[in-house]
């Protein structure tokens, strides 16, 4: 199933490593042959500063927080490939 990922690269999330995570995410998507099925949109701020790096996965509308490189890999494998929400990383927006 195609997915659309909103990824925050705003100041707070950048400070927490969003750019490094994003670079790794591209590699993970290619390794999993998901690049043609995954759309990425970078956002200036998702309104959850201090809980980042933040990501929202659609069509589910699942919010993830603290998405570092390791977490991004978990999301690719668990959510995108297996269709299972990675509950340990879910963040309910405030
Ligand atoms: S900078 Fe990422 S949520 Fe605000």
Backbone and ligand atoms as CSV (ligand in chain L), in Angstrom:
chain,resi,resn,atom,element,x,y,z
A,1,UNK,N,N,0.848,-1.188,0.000
A,1,UNK,CA,C,0.000,0.000,0.000
A,1,UNK,C,C,0.889,1.245,0.000
A,2,UNK,N,N,0.566,2.217,-0.836
A,2,UNK,CA,C,1.357,3.457,-0.843
A,2,UNK,C,C,1.192,4.220,0.476
A,3,UNK,N,N,2.238,4.869,0.873
A,3,UNK,CA,C,2.193,5.687,2.082
A,3,UNK,C,C,2.673,7.096,1.771
A,4,UNK,N,N,2.170,8.014,2.547
A,4,UNK,CA,C,2.609,9.403,2.470
A,4,UNK,C,C,3.126,9.777,3.852
A,5,UNK,N,N,4.368,10.189,3.926
A,5,UNK,CA,C,4.984,10.525,5.206
A,5,UNK,C,C,5.206,12.026,5.289
A,6,UNK,N,N,4.689,12.623,6.355
A,6,UNK,CA,C,5.007,14.015,6.659
A,6,UNK,C,C,6.152,13.988,7.655
A,7,UNK,N,N,7.216,14.687,7.326
A,7,UNK,CA,C,8.398,14.663,8.174
A,7,UNK,C,C,8.766,16.088,8.545
A,8,UNK,N,N,8.875,16.325,9.818
A,8,UNK,CA,C,9.212,17.670,10.264
A,8,UNK,C,C,10.716,17.890,10.192
A,9,UNK,N,N,11.077,18.961,9.511
A,9,UNK,CA,C,12.489,19.356,9.470
A,9,UNK,C,C,12.624,20.789,9.993
A,10,UNK,N,N,11.697,21.137,10.882
A,10,UNK,CA,C,11.761,22.453,11.505
A,10,UNK,C,C,12.910,22.541,12.496
A,11,UNK,N,N,13.123,23.736,13.036
A,11,UNK,CA,C,14.299,23.983,13.883
A,11,UNK,C,C,14.436,23.015,15.052
A,12,UNK,N,N,13.342,22.774,15.763
A,12,UNK,CA,C,13.417,21.911,16.938
A,12,UNK,C,C,13.715,20.462,16.548
A,13,UNK,N,N,13.050,19.989,15.507
A,13,UNK,CA,C,13.284,18.616,15.071
A,13,UNK,C,C,14.669,18.461,14.443
A,14,UNK,N,N,15.124,19.497,13.747
A,14,UNK,CA,C,16.493,19.451,13.195
A,14,UNK,C,C,17.513,19.330,14.311
A,15,UNK,N,N,17.256,20.059,15.383
A,15,UNK,CA,C,18.174,20.010,16.518
A,15,UNK,C,C,18.235,18.603,17.119
A,16,UNK,N,N,17.150,17.859,16.952
A,16,UNK,CA,C,17.097,16.485,17.484
A,16,UNK,C,C,17.533,15.442,16.448
A,17,UNK,N,N,18.001,15.892,15.286
A,17,UNK,CA,C,18.560,14.947,14.321
A,17,UNK,C,C,17.675,14.603,13.145
A,18,UNK,N,N,16.688,15.448,12.835
A,18,UNK,CA,C,15.758,15.138,11.741
A,18,UNK,C,C,16.471,14.973,10.400
A,19,UNK,N,N,17.477,15.768,10.137
A,19,UNK,CA,C,18.130,15.678,8.826
A,19,UNK,C,C,18.903,14.374,8.673
A,20,UNK,N,N,19.552,13.941,9.734
A,20,UNK,CA,C,20.272,12.667,9.695
A,20,UNK,C,C,19.274,11.513,9.524
A,21,UNK,N,N,18.165,11.619,10.246
A,21,UNK,CA,C,17.133,10.590,10.135
A,21,UNK,C,C,16.588,10.540,8.714
A,22,UNK,N,N,16.355,11.706,8.120
A,22,UNK,CA,C,15.796,11.764,6.774
A,22,UNK,C,C,16.750,11.132,5.755
A,23,UNK,N,N,18.026,11.406,5.888
A,23,UNK,CA,C,19.008,10.813,4.973
A,23,UNK,C,C,18.991,9.292,5.101
A,24,UNK,N,N,18.930,8.807,6.327
A,24,UNK,CA,C,18.883,7.352,6.548
A,24,UNK,C,C,17.565,6.777,6.029
A,25,UNK,N,N,16.487,7.503,6.216
A,25,UNK,CA,C,15.172,7.036,5.767
A,25,UNK,C,C,15.163,6.801,4.262
A,26,UNK,N,N,15.772,7.692,3.505
A,26,UNK,CA,C,15.852,7.501,2.056
A,26,UNK,C,C,16.532,6.166,1.723
A,27,UNK,N,N,17.601,5.878,2.418
A,27,UNK,CA,C,18.319,4.622,2.177
A,27,UNK,C,C,17.464,3.419,2.566
A,28,UNK,N,N,16.793,3.522,3.708
A,28,UNK,CA,C,15.950,2.407,4.158
A,28,UNK,C,C,14.835,2.138,3.145
A,29,UNK,N,N,14.243,3.211,2.622
A,29,UNK,CA,C,13.150,3.043,1.652
A,29,UNK,C,C,13.659,2.389,0.376
A,30,UNK,N,N,14.826,2.795,-0.072
A,30,UNK,CA,C,15.406,2.190,-1.276
A,30,UNK,C,C,15.751,0.725,-1.023
A,31,UNK,N,N,16.349,0.450,0.127
A,31,UNK,CA,C,16.709,-0.933,0.459
A,31,UNK,C,C,15.479,-1.836,0.499
A,32,UNK,N,N,14.355,-1.275,0.918
A,32,UNK,CA,C,13.121,-2.051,1.028
A,32,UNK,C,C,12.303,-1.994,-0.266
A,33,UNK,N,N,12.861,-1.356,-1.309
A,33,UNK,CA,C,12.162,-1.183,-2.600
A,33,UNK,C,C,10.820,-0.480,-2.439
A,34,UNK,N,N,10.785,0.467,-1.526
A,34,UNK,CA,C,9.545,1.199,-1.257
A,34,UNK,C,C,9.552,2.607,-1.835
A,35,UNK,N,N,10.617,2.992,-2.497
A,35,UNK,CA,C,10.719,4.383,-2.940
A,35,UNK,C,C,9.606,4.777,-3.895
A,36,UNK,N,N,9.134,3.844,-4.707
A,36,UNK,CA,C,8.070,4.159,-5.669
A,36,UNK,C,C,6.695,4.194,-5.009
A,37,UNK,N,N,6.606,3.702,-3.789
A,37,UNK,CA,C,5.320,3.601,-3.111
A,37,UNK,C,C,5.218,4.530,-1.909
A,38,UNK,N,N,6.210,5.367,-1.737
A,38,UNK,CA,C,6.241,6.217,-0.553
A,38,UNK,C,C,6.499,7.660,-0.959
A,39,UNK,N,N,5.612,8.536,-0.565
A,39,UNK,CA,C,5.786,9.962,-0.836
A,39,UNK,C,C,6.210,10.647,0.453
A,40,UNK,N,N,7.218,11.483,0.350
A,40,UNK,CA,C,7.702,12.223,1.521
A,40,UNK,C,C,7.389,13.698,1.341
A,41,UNK,N,N,6.855,14.297,2.380
A,41,UNK,CA,C,6.652,15.743,2.379
A,41,UNK,C,C,7.334,16.306,3.617
A,42,UNK,N,N,8.200,17.265,3.401
A,42,UNK,CA,C,8.899,17.889,4.520
A,42,UNK,C,C,8.077,19.064,5.032
A,43,UNK,N,N,8.011,19.187,6.343
A,43,UNK,CA,C,7.203,20.234,6.967
A,43,UNK,C,C,8.086,21.145,7.808
A,44,UNK,N,N,7.685,22.385,7.890
A,44,UNK,CA,C,8.436,23.367,8.690
A,44,UNK,C,C,8.204,23.164,10.185
A,45,UNK,N,N,7.021,22.715,10.544
A,45,UNK,CA,C,6.718,22.439,11.956
A,45,UNK,C,C,5.387,21.707,12.013
A,46,UNK,N,N,5.333,20.663,12.811
A,46,UNK,CA,C,4.089,19.907,12.999
A,46,UNK,C,C,3.434,20.251,14.332
A,47,UNK,N,N,3.956,21.279,14.987
A,47,UNK,CA,C,3.336,21.740,16.230
A,47,UNK,C,C,3.604,20.859,17.428
A,48,UNK,N,N,4.599,20.018,17.333
A,48,UNK,CA,C,4.938,19.112,18.439
A,48,UNK,C,C,6.405,19.288,18.820
A,49,UNK,N,N,6.869,20.501,18.789
A,49,UNK,CA,C,8.276,20.804,19.072
A,49,UNK,C,C,8.672,20.243,20.442
A,50,UNK,N,N,9.882,19.757,20.523
A,50,UNK,CA,C,10.369,19.190,21.768
A,50,UNK,C,C,10.064,17.710,21.894
A,51,UNK,N,N,9.295,17.178,20.952
A,51,UNK,CA,C,8.967,15.745,20.993
A,51,UNK,C,C,9.488,15.050,19.734
A,52,UNK,N,N,10.309,15.760,19.000
A,52,UNK,CA,C,10.743,15.269,17.700
A,52,UNK,C,C,12.016,14.464,17.742
A,53,UNK,N,N,12.472,14.152,16.556
A,53,UNK,CA,C,11.875,14.443,15.268
A,53,UNK,C,C,10.505,13.772,15.108
A,54,UNK,N,N,9.600,14.519,14.492
A,54,UNK,CA,C,8.228,14.048,14.349
A,54,UNK,C,C,7.918,13.619,12.923
A,55,UNK,N,N,7.025,12.634,12.830
A,55,UNK,CA,C,6.618,12.096,11.525
A,55,UNK,C,C,5.149,11.665,11.632
A,56,UNK,N,N,4.412,11.870,10.559
A,56,UNK,CA,C,3.042,11.362,10.486
A,56,UNK,C,C,2.956,10.460,9.268
A,57,UNK,N,N,2.405,9.282,9.460
A,57,UNK,CA,C,2.287,8.312,8.367
A,57,UNK,C,C,0.832,8.221,7.931
A,58,UNK,N,N,0.590,8.511,6.656
A,58,UNK,CA,C,-0.738,8.379,6.041
A,58,UNK,C,C,-0.712,7.227,5.060
A,59,UNK,N,N,-1.839,6.540,4.840
A,59,UNK,CA,C,-3.198,7.012,5.119
A,59,UNK,C,C,-3.680,6.788,6.545
A,60,UNK,N,N,-2.891,6.146,7.378
A,60,UNK,CA,C,-3.356,5.832,8.727
A,60,UNK,C,C,-3.506,7.067,9.600
A,61,UNK,N,N,-2.656,8.065,9.362
A,61,UNK,CA,C,-2.655,9.243,10.220
A,61,UNK,C,C,-2.007,8.967,11.558
A,62,UNK,N,N,-1.009,8.098,11.556
A,62,UNK,CA,C,-0.301,7.749,12.788
A,62,UNK,C,C,0.833,8.735,13.039
A,63,UNK,N,N,0.845,9.294,14.242
A,63,UNK,CA,C,1.900,10.237,14.617
A,63,UNK,C,C,3.006,9.489,15.353
A,64,UNK,N,N,4.226,9.758,14.937
A,64,UNK,CA,C,5.387,9.197,15.628
A,64,UNK,C,C,6.269,10.332,16.127
A,65,UNK,N,N,6.823,10.140,17.318
A,65,UNK,CA,C,7.731,11.120,17.895
A,65,UNK,C,C,9.057,10.480,18.254
A,66,UNK,N,N,10.063,11.318,18.403
A,66,UNK,CA,C,11.392,10.811,18.740
A,66,UNK,C,C,11.925,9.891,17.665
A,67,UNK,N,N,11.655,10.259,16.408
A,67,UNK,CA,C,12.044,9.385,15.299
A,67,UNK,C,C,13.504,9.641,14.933
A,68,UNK,N,N,14.368,8.901,15.568
A,68,UNK,CA,C,15.782,8.950,15.199
A,68,UNK,C,C,16.016,7.912,14.089
A,69,UNK,N,N,17.251,7.719,13.713
A,69,UNK,CA,C,17.561,6.799,12.612
A,69,UNK,C,C,17.066,5.386,12.906
A,70,UNK,N,N,17.283,4.947,14.110
A,70,UNK,CA,C,16.859,3.590,14.486
A,70,UNK,C,C,15.332,3.463,14.439
A,71,UNK,N,N,14.664,4.497,14.927
A,71,UNK,CA,C,13.198,4.477,14.914
A,71,UNK,C,C,12.670,4.501,13.482
A,72,UNK,N,N,13.329,5.249,12.614
A,72,UNK,CA,C,12.899,5.300,11.208
A,72,UNK,C,C,12.960,3.909,10.581
A,73,UNK,N,N,13.986,3.173,10.904
A,73,UNK,CA,C,14.110,1.819,10.379
A,73,UNK,C,C,12.984,0.931,10.913
A,74,UNK,N,N,12.655,1.093,12.189
A,74,UNK,CA,C,11.547,0.336,12.778
A,74,UNK,C,C,10.232,0.654,12.078
A,75,UNK,N,N,10.033,1.926,11.744
A,75,UNK,CA,C,8.790,2.350,11.078
A,75,UNK,C,C,8.735,1.784,9.659
A,76,UNK,N,N,9.858,1.810,8.955
A,76,UNK,CA,C,9.879,1.242,7.600
A,76,UNK,C,C,9.554,-0.242,7.652
A,77,UNK,N,N,10.215,-0.941,8.531
A,77,UNK,CA,C,10.004,-2.399,8.597
A,77,UNK,C,C,8.625,-2.758,9.154
A,78,UNK,N,N,8.260,-2.108,10.259
A,78,UNK,CA,C,7.020,-2.467,10.927
A,78,UNK,C,C,5.784,-1.898,10.254
A,79,UNK,N,N,5.760,-0.597,10.099
A,79,UNK,CA,C,4.542,0.055,9.598
A,79,UNK,C,C,4.421,-0.055,8.075
A,80,UNK,N,N,5.465,0.337,7.359
A,80,UNK,CA,C,5.348,0.399,5.902
A,80,UNK,C,C,5.372,-0.983,5.258
A,81,UNK,N,N,6.231,-1.854,5.732
A,81,UNK,CA,C,6.338,-3.177,5.110
A,81,UNK,C,C,5.312,-4.166,5.650
A,82,UNK,N,N,5.142,-4.186,6.976
A,82,UNK,CA,C,4.279,-5.198,7.585
A,82,UNK,C,C,2.878,-4.686,7.910
A,83,UNK,N,N,2.687,-3.368,7.799
A,83,UNK,CA,C,1.368,-2.801,8.080
A,83,UNK,C,C,1.017,-2.768,9.554
A,84,UNK,N,N,2.041,-2.829,10.417
A,84,UNK,CA,C,1.790,-2.815,11.859
A,84,UNK,C,C,2.310,-1.508,12.455
A,85,UNK,N,N,1.456,-0.805,13.140
A,85,UNK,CA,C,1.868,0.428,13.804
A,85,UNK,C,C,2.929,0.105,14.855
A,86,UNK,N,N,3.978,0.918,14.905
A,86,UNK,CA,C,5.042,0.704,15.884
A,86,UNK,C,C,4.610,1.442,17.159
A,87,UNK,N,N,3.880,0.732,17.982
A,87,UNK,CA,C,3.196,1.370,19.116
A,87,UNK,C,C,4.161,2.065,20.079
A,88,UNK,N,N,5.351,1.548,20.219
A,88,UNK,CA,C,6.311,2.138,21.147
A,88,UNK,C,C,6.723,3.542,20.734
A,89,UNK,N,N,6.516,3.878,19.472
A,89,UNK,CA,C,6.930,5.194,18.967
A,89,UNK,C,C,5.755,6.142,18.725
A,90,UNK,N,N,4.547,5.632,18.921
A,90,UNK,CA,C,3.368,6.460,18.654
A,90,UNK,C,C,3.323,7.628,19.618
A,91,UNK,N,N,2.943,8.748,19.077
A,91,UNK,CA,C,2.810,9.960,19.874
A,91,UNK,C,C,1.457,10.594,19.583
A,92,UNK,N,N,0.692,10.800,20.627
A,92,UNK,CA,C,-0.596,11.467,20.439
A,92,UNK,C,C,-0.333,12.967,20.438
A,93,UNK,N,N,-0.719,13.662,19.345
A,93,UNK,CA,C,-0.438,15.096,19.282
A,93,UNK,C,C,-1.157,15.866,20.383
A,94,UNK,N,N,-0.474,16.850,20.948
A,94,UNK,CA,C,-1.067,17.670,22.015
A,94,UNK,C,C,-1.811,18.849,21.412
L,1,LIG,S1,S,9.972,21.869,14.676
L,1,LIG,FE1,FE,9.256,19.825,14.434
L,1,LIG,S2,S,7.339,19.885,15.428
L,1,LIG,FE2,FE,7.986,21.928,15.535
